[in-house]
């Protein structure tokens, strides 16, 4: 049989039909009615389409005008076309031409604000301007005018633009800025690109020669620096940021830097992080940073005195009229047109401009010797209700070649190199006229002519509408052509384009190629610690694997699952990481690797507080290891069982046994042996053997750097920093913690970042720097709350409680016990109902200790003694000797407040002995100051002076190494306060 088809394109209403047992959807409206009438009118075996549809498919199908048909339900005849056959499109394009712009109206104050910001920046008062507005409000146009205003001034203009397709491309816009600044063209081979980078040496000065290898590496060029190539990814990323900052600052010294980054709502996470770093660094520089974005994007740059926000508001009625006159080049606008544009445009400048041009092109407006007038048949004219409609209508009216050109360009992206467009398009020899026409219509404009001719869609919406107008199958063909062209044109620097190639081949549904480049792009992001981008790319790669089915090997699928588990683990999305490690283990053929992958899954589930799955998974790992005789697998599994016992029950004996067995069995397996030693270092820190913890951590940190395990590197650095703090080596601890927090930010380890911020706050609190401590503890508290909201760590009780306890202790030390109680109230309520055992035995000790301190500060020593006695008993049971020393000091001070002097002496003497054994300074100096007060009360001035002098000497010995004089003085003041009143 032969079928007949009718097609009409237009808006439809989509609605639900059926009942609760049957859910279907249908499209209704005039569009579907007309399509049905066309089907009825079509000859057998033919496709009959409306004029609107013919405009959409023009250039892709040959059609034959079938004249006008009188269709049922239509008051006027409908022009129809028969589809003859599909066309193919290939060719080249070359063009250059000038373009003009509609005069800017209604933005005088915004332009003045930018000029004023530049003036302040030129005087060494750095400025950041956030330019915010909906699509079409004129952000880019305002920047164009601002740039024109700067002509003749001494400034360095650096610009970059984020792209919707590059949200997952690490450092996309940062690299874009550098390429534009250095004039590097996609046609440049490595040597040409390197030569352009080298040419910047003379201008920037020889003292910045060290930055050149980092710039080369950022742009996926050989760095030429062996030391850089040997760096771990996190260090290289940090040093690259430092190098870029140095180059930007040198530009500020030479002239005023104007850095413009557009469309931040599409920014990649890594570029956003660098911009945060840059924005924080410029308040005293000759720099103006202008960042544009659409409403809805929440920037992470904070609120500073040197920040300004320019929200582009809709144009006033007068400004709209002025703009309409400019667009139409007339002073006489028909009242009905003015009213209609004002009502429909709602002050959007782009909408005003595009509607006015569309009305002229449609013939609704006509020019005569008397001026502009409405055409005789314009009584029923309607202005489209969205900019998309306007742009679609404009694109539909383009001739075949112009439409094909702009649609092809839209596949490449909003900005496109002419060379790439020429390679994939199939235009006639009149290509110059085609591009001239597009530019005269102001749909595109020339972005740059050096080092490579490139064009850009005038607005993002123009690009989006052009892209949507390409038929789905044609999009696939063009995306494949773009990918192939990039492979051919940029083969010498292909790594720069992995993300773009993955994007195009995925949309082309060229699945083998898509999988190849998705994995390459993910690996590139993974090595740069751009883990968020890696997660997106790896998930897409696995989706492609599903499409390819049996064409994908189990090894490749397992590799992708494993790397996705790693990336999610580094981002502290532990349960999701565990799921993907499990999937990797399912297809792993090597028994030992299978066992160890199951161990990683169990470890992730445990950190994600999924206690059923962590146990069953570690048992499965041990089962595989025992069956196949893998000592490494058995070592890792038994070690994890000990770790689980410690975190859930405080069973340090089981933890120690598991780690000791692992160290015996690990042999020469680098990962398992290092992992076991890191856990041994944690045990040492917990039980108070701080020197041993530092020794072990120093030995294994370089190994974790070398094998690329940032998660374990962060943990070992954290254990070391805590041990340094406990020994009073505060300066070293602060440096270690700040470096570790920076690593967490780069890796994306949010839960560990919260822990480290809290630990740094605790370290400052130990030195009496309570203001700094409280800021850090509050940040940790906020992050812990977000962990709960994001459900990344189940409950996050430990994160929240530890940060709250430290904040409460700072408030107690400042004489604010009521405020401390307010902080601890919700934590105690959570403890009463939350049954999650994760570290509960440990952090509940800290909560009880803080509550005891509040009770003592309130004059309730009996309650304090009850709480501290319970704390002391549990600390001894769990062999946490630092907490034991702390509790003994608090117990002695409580007994002193109760005038039970003999018991106080005994308790404080014990506390002093434990503190000296551990070499834990706060316990030592507090016990000494307490004993001095007790001696004074007993009338023994000599003993009081002796204890005070010993405590003062200890504090001075710890203050002297602190290069930060403010911290040193905070520590000394703490000693003075305690000497005067041990209860301070």
Protein Blocks (a to p, Z undefined) as FASTA:
>chain_A
ZZdddddddddddddeddfklccdddedjklmmmmmmmmmpcghiacddfklmmmmgoja
ccddebjaddehiabdcdddddfbdcdddddddddddddddddehilmmmmmmmmmmmmm
mnopacdddddddehilmmmmmmmmmmmmgoiacddddddddfklmmgghklmmmmmmmm
nopafklcfklmmmmmmmmmmmnopklmmmmmmmmmmnopaehiaklmmpcfklmmmmmm
mmmmmmmmmmmmmmccddddehkllccfklmmmmmmmmmmmmmpccdddddddehiacfk
bpafkbccdddddddfklmmmmmmmmnopabdcfklmmmmmmmnnopaklmmmmmmmmmm
nomaccdfkbccddfklmmgccdfbfklmmmmmmmmpcfklmmmmmmmmmnombdcfklm
mmmmccdfklmmmmmmmmmnomaccfbfcfbdcdddfbfklmmmmmmmpcfklmmmmmmm
mmmmmmmmmmmmmmmmmmmmmmmmmmnopaklmmmmmmmmmmmmmmnopaklmmmmmmmm
mmmmmmnmmmpcfklmmmmmmmmmmmmmmnopaklmmmmmmmmmmmpmblklmmmmmmmm
mmmmmmnopaklmmmmmmmmmmmmmmnopaklmmmmmmmmmmmmmmmnopaklmmmmmmm
mmmmnmmafklmmmmmmmmmmmmmmnopaklmmmmmmmmmmmmmmnopaklmmmmmmmmm
mmmmmnopamlmmmmmmmmmmmmmmnopaklmmmmmmmmmmmmmmnopamlmmmmmmmmm
mmmmmmmmnomaghjlmmmmmmmmmmmmmmmmnopaklmmmmmmmmmmmmmmmmcfghkl
mmmmmmmmmmmmmmmmnopaklmmmmmmmmmmmmmmnopaklmmmmmmmmmmmmmmnopa
klmmmmmmmmmmmmmmnopaklmmmmmmmmmmmmmmnopaklmmmmmmmmmmmmmmmmmm
pmblmlmmmmmmmmmmmmmomkZZ
